C-alpha cells in the first residue's frame, strides 16, 4: 500500500513513497506532464500522484525544477513518511526550496560560516570609524549574505542562526579589532524574544576577546519588516542601558523609516544605498539632507551606504555626512582595513580607472583621477 495522508503521521509507517497532492485537476495534468518530461516513474491512485519508492528527494527536485513554475508548484502538496521537512512543507515549492538549501544545515553543524568586514570610514579626516560584519560561506561556491539568511528563514533556523552569527562576529572581529573603532553587528529583531537571555551567549563570547560594549554597534535589519515596534524598543533599551550602541539600517526606504528614527532614537542612521545612488537628483539630495537634519536633531550619527564614486562621497560630505561605506573605499574582506592608505589602495582595485596621485591624510582631500 502506498503512503497516504493519514499514515504520514505514524512514526512506524514502513512506506516511503512520495505522494503529491495537486489541488486542482489542471495542476494535476501539468504535474503529470512534468513527471513524464523528467522521466520520473509515477502512477495514479485515488486522485493522488504516487512516485516510485526508489525516487529520491534530490531526483524529484532536480527533475521537475525546470518543468514547473513556482506558481504551479505552490498548488501542489508533497509528503513522505519519516520525512518531517516534506510533511511540514506548505507546498511543493516550499519543499523544493528546503531541498535546495540543505547545504545550510551541513554548514552550520560544521561551523563553516565566516564573517567579512567592510570598513565605515570618516571621509572628513581619513580615519576608519568601524567595520560592519557580514556573514559569508564558501562551499562548492561562495554564498552571499542574502542567500544565507533566506536559507535560514526557509529552514526555520533563523533564531539559532542569529545567535550563532553574533557570537561568530564577536569572535572574528575581536581577533582583529583596533581600539577606538566600532564593530557593527546585524541582528533581526524577530529572532530575539528576551534581550537579556539572547545576549547571554554574546556576552560570553565578548569575555573571550578584548571587546567591550562601547566597541559594539548592533545594527537593526529594518528590511525584515518590523511589526512589533514595542518589542524592538525593549531590545534597543536593553542595549542602551548596558553600554551598547545601535544603528537603524536602510533609513529612507519603507513606509516606517522616519517613524522608526523618531521612536527608537538610534545612535546611528544608515541611509540606504538606493537614495545614495540617486544623489545626483536634486530631490534625492533634498531627502537626504532632511534625514541628516533629523539625525542631527536626535543626536544620531549618519552613515551613507553604497558609496561607489568620489562624486557621491563629495556630495554626501557637502550635505554634512562624514561617515561613509561602500565599494569606493573597500569591498568586504576577511581582513579588517586599518589605515587610510589601505582604503585608497582598495578603492583603486575596485575601480581601476581611479588613480591616487597624492596621499594626503584626509580622504576628502585626496586627488583622484
C-alpha positions in Angstrom: 0.0 0.0 0.0 1.3 3.5 -0.8 1.8 6.3 1.6 -1.4 8.2 2.3 -2.1 11.5 4.1 -3.1 9.7 7.3 -0.2 7.3 7.6 2.4 10.1 7.2 1.7 10.9 10.9 2.5 7.4 12.0 6.1 7.1 13.2 6.2 3.3 12.5 4.9 3.7 8.9 7.0 1.4 6.6 6.1 3.1 3.4 8.5 5.5 1.7 6.7 6.5 -1.5 6.3 10.2 -2.3 2.7 11.3 -2.7 1.9 14.6 -4.5 -1.5 16.2 -3.9 -2.4 18.6 -6.7 -5.1 21.0 -5.6 -6.9 21.2 -9.0 -7.3 18.8 -12.0 -5.5 21.3 -14.2 -2.5 21.4 -11.9 -2.5 17.6 -11.8 -2.3 17.4 -15.6 0.6 19.9 -15.6 2.3 17.9 -12.9 1.9 14.6 -14.7 3.3 16.1 -17.9 6.3 17.4 -16.0 7.0 14.0 -14.5 6.8 12.4 -17.9 9.2 15.0 -19.3 11.6 14.5 -16.4 11.3 10.6 -16.8 10.3 10.2 -13.2 8.4 7.0 -12.5 4.9 7.5 -11.1 1.3 6.2 -11.0 -2.1 7.5 -10.1 -4.1 6.2 -7.2 -7.3 7.7 -5.8 -6.6 11.0 -7.4 -3.1 11.1 -5.9 0.1 11.1 -7.9 2.4 8.5 -6.3 6.1 8.4 -7.2 8.1 5.2 -7.3 9.7 4.5 -3.9 13.1 4.5 -5.5 12.8 8.1 -6.5 15.0 10.2 -4.1 14.2 13.7 -2.9 17.1 15.0 -5.0 15.9 13.3 -8.2 12.4 14.8 -7.7 13.7 18.3 -7.0 16.2 18.3 -9.9 13.8 16.5 -12.3 10.9 18.9 -12.2 12.6 22.1 -11.2 12.7 23.3 -14.8 9.3 21.9 -15.7 7.1 23.8 -13.3 6.7 27.4 -12.5 6.8 28.5 -8.8 3.1 29.4 -9.1 2.3 25.8 -10.2 4.4 24.3 -7.5 2.6 26.2 -4.8 -0.6 24.4 -5.8 0.9 21.0 -5.0 1.3 19.4 -1.6 4.0 16.8 -1.0 4.7 14.3 1.7 6.8 11.2 2.5 6.7 9.3 5.8 9.7 9.7 8.1 10.5 13.0 6.4 9.5 15.9 8.5 10.7 18.5 6.1 8.4 17.3 3.4 5.5 16.7 5.8 5.8 20.3 7.1 6.4 22.0 3.8 3.3 24.1 2.8 3.8 23.3 -0.9 6.0 21.6 -3.4 7.7 25.0 -4.0 8.4 25.2 -0.2 9.8 21.7 0.0 11.9 22.2 -3.1 13.3 25.4 -1.6 14.2 23.4 1.6 15.8 20.7 -0.5 17.8 23.2 -2.4 19.1 24.7 0.9 20.2 21.5 2.5 23.7 22.9 2.4 22.8 25.3 5.2 22.3 22.7 7.9 25.5 20.9 7.0 27.5 24.2 7.0 26.0 25.2 10.4 26.8 21.9 12.0 30.4 22.0 10.7 30.8 25.7 11.7 31.8 26.6 8.1 30.4 30.2 8.1 32.7 33.1 8.5 32.5 36.9 8.7 33.9 39.5 6.3 34.4 43.1 7.3 33.6 46.3 5.3 35.0 49.5 6.7 33.0 52.5 7.6 35.3 55.5 7.0 35.3 59.1 8.2 35.7 60.8 4.8 36.4 64.1 6.6 39.6 63.0 8.4 40.5 59.8 6.5 40.2 57.6 9.6 38.5 54.2 9.9 35.4 54.6 12.2 34.5 50.9 12.3 33.6 47.8 10.3 30.3 46.1 9.5 30.4 42.3 10.0 28.9 40.5 7.0 28.2 36.7 7.1 29.8 34.6 4.3 30.1 31.0 3.3 32.4 29.2 0.8 31.5 25.6 -0.1 31.5 24.4 -3.7 30.8 28.1 -4.5 30.5 31.3 -2.5 27.2 32.1 -0.8 26.1 35.7 -0.3 24.6 37.1 2.9 21.2 37.3 1.3 21.3 33.7 0.2 22.4 32.6 3.7 19.6 34.5 5.5 17.0 33.3 3.1 18.1 29.7 3.7 18.0 30.2 7.4 14.4 31.5 7.2 13.3 28.8 4.8 14.6 26.0 7.1 13.2 27.6 10.3 16.7 28.2 11.8 16.8 31.9 11.9 16.6 32.2 15.7 19.6 29.9 16.3 21.4 31.3 13.3 21.1 34.9 14.6 22.7 33.9 17.9 25.4 32.0 16.1 26.3 34.9 13.8 26.5 37.3 16.7 28.9 35.1 18.5 30.9 34.4 15.3 31.2 38.1 14.5 32.4 38.9 18.0 35.0 36.1 17.9 36.4 37.0 14.5 36.1 40.8 15.0 37.7 40.6 18.4 40.8 38.9 16.9 41.5 42.0 14.6 39.8 44.9 16.4 41.7 48.2 16.6 40.9 50.1 19.9 38.8 53.1 19.3 36.9 51.7 16.3 33.4 50.3 16.2 32.2 46.8 15.3 28.7 46.8 13.6 26.8 43.5 14.1 23.5 42.9 12.3 20.6 41.4 14.2 17.0 40.5 13.3 14.5 41.8 15.9 12.1 38.9 15.5 14.8 36.4 16.4 15.2 37.9 19.9 12.5 37.0 22.4 14.2 38.1 25.6 17.1 40.5 25.1 18.8 39.5 28.4 18.6 35.8 27.7 19.6 36.1 24.0 22.6 38.4 24.8 24.0 35.9 27.3 25.9 33.9 24.7 27.1 37.1 23.0 28.5 38.5 26.3 30.2 35.2 26.9 31.8 35.4 23.5 32.9 39.0 24.3 34.6 37.8 27.5 37.0 35.8 25.4 38.0 38.9 23.5 39.1 42.5 24.3 35.8 43.8 23.0 33.6 45.9 25.4 30.0 47.1 25.0 31.2 50.5 23.9 33.0 48.9 20.9 29.9 47.2 19.5 27.0 48.7 17.5 24.0 46.4 17.0 22.5 47.1 13.6 18.8 46.6 13.2 18.0 45.0 9.8 15.0 47.1 9.1 14.2 45.4 5.8 12.9 42.5 7.9 9.6 44.3 8.0 9.3 45.1 11.7 5.8 44.6 13.0 6.2 44.8 16.8 7.8 48.3 17.5 7.3 48.0 21.2 9.4 44.8 21.3 12.1 46.5 19.3 12.1 49.4 21.7 12.6 46.9 24.5 15.6 45.4 22.8 17.2 48.7 22.0 16.6 50.0 25.5 18.4 46.9 26.8 21.4 47.6 24.5 21.5 51.3 25.5 21.3 50.5 29.3 24.2 48.0 29.0 26.5 50.4 27.2 26.0 49.2 23.6 25.1 51.4 20.7 22.6 50.5 18.0 22.1 51.6 14.4 19.0 51.7 12.2 19.7 50.2 8.7 18.1 51.2 5.4 16.8 54.5 6.6 14.9 56.3 3.8 13.2 53.2 2.5 10.0 51.7 3.7 6.9 53.5 5.0 8.0 53.4 8.6 11.6 54.6 8.4 11.1 58.1 9.8 8.7 56.7 12.5 11.4 54.3 13.5 14.0 57.0 13.8 11.7 59.1 16.0 10.6 56.1 18.1 14.0 54.5 18.6 16.3 57.5 18.5 19.3 55.3 17.4 22.9 56.2 17.8 23.5 55.7 14.1 21.3 56.1 11.0 22.4 54.3 7.8 21.0 56.0 4.7 20.0 53.3 2.2 22.2 53.0 -0.9 19.1 53.3 -3.1 19.0 57.0 -2.1 22.7 57.5 -2.3 22.8 56.1 -5.9 20.4 58.9 -6.9 22.2 61.6 -5.2 22.7 63.5 -8.5 18.9 64.1 -8.4 18.1 67.4 -6.5 15.0 65.7 -5.0 17.2 62.8 -3.7 19.7 65.3 -2.2 16.9 67.2 -0.6 15.5 64.0 1.0 19.0 63.0 2.2 19.5 66.5 3.7 16.3 66.2 5.7 17.5 62.8 7.0 20.8 64.4 8.0 18.9 67.2 9.8 16.7 64.7 11.6 19.8 62.8 12.7 21.4 65.9 14.0 18.2 66.8 15.9 18.1 63.4 17.6 21.9 63.1 18.1 22.3 60.2 15.7 25.4 60.0 13.5 24.5 59.5 9.8 26.3 56.9 7.6 25.9 56.9 3.8 25.9 53.4 2.4 26.7 52.3 -1.2 29.4 54.9 -1.9 30.9 53.9 -5.2 32.3 57.1 -6.7 34.3 60.2 -5.5 31.4 62.4 -6.7 28.9 60.7 -4.3 31.3 60.9 -1.4 31.9 64.7 -2.0 28.2 65.4 -2.3 27.5 63.5 0.9 30.2 65.4 2.7 28.7 68.7 1.5 25.4 67.6 3.0 27.0 67.0 6.4 27.7 63.3 6.2 31.2 62.3 7.2 30.7 58.6 7.8 30.5 56.5 4.6 30.6 52.9 3.5 30.9 51.4 0.0 33.0 49.8 -2.7 34.7 53.2 -3.4 36.6 52.6 -0.2 36.8 48.8 0.1 34.9 45.6 -0.6 34.1 43.3 2.3 37.1 41.3 3.2 38.2 38.7 5.7 40.9 41.2 6.9 39.9 44.4 8.6 41.2 47.7 7.0 43.0 49.8 9.5 44.6 52.7 7.6 43.6 55.3 5.0 46.4 54.1 2.8 44.7 50.6 2.6 41.4 52.3 1.8 42.8 54.2 -1.1 44.6 51.1 -2.4 41.4 49.0 -2.2 39.4 51.8 -3.9 41.8 51.7 -6.8 41.4 47.9 -7.1 37.6 48.2 -7.1 37.7 51.0 -9.7 40.8 50.6 -11.8 40.2 53.9 -13.5 40.8 55.6 -10.2 44.4 56.5 -9.6 45.7 58.1 -6.5 48.2 60.8 -7.3 48.7 62.3 -3.8 48.5 60.7 -0.4 47.2 63.3 2.0 45.9 62.4 5.4 42.3 63.3 4.6 40.4 61.2 2.1 38.3 64.2 1.3 41.4 66.0 0.2 42.8 63.1 -1.9 43.4 63.9 -5.5 41.8 61.2 -7.7 41.5 60.9 -11.4 
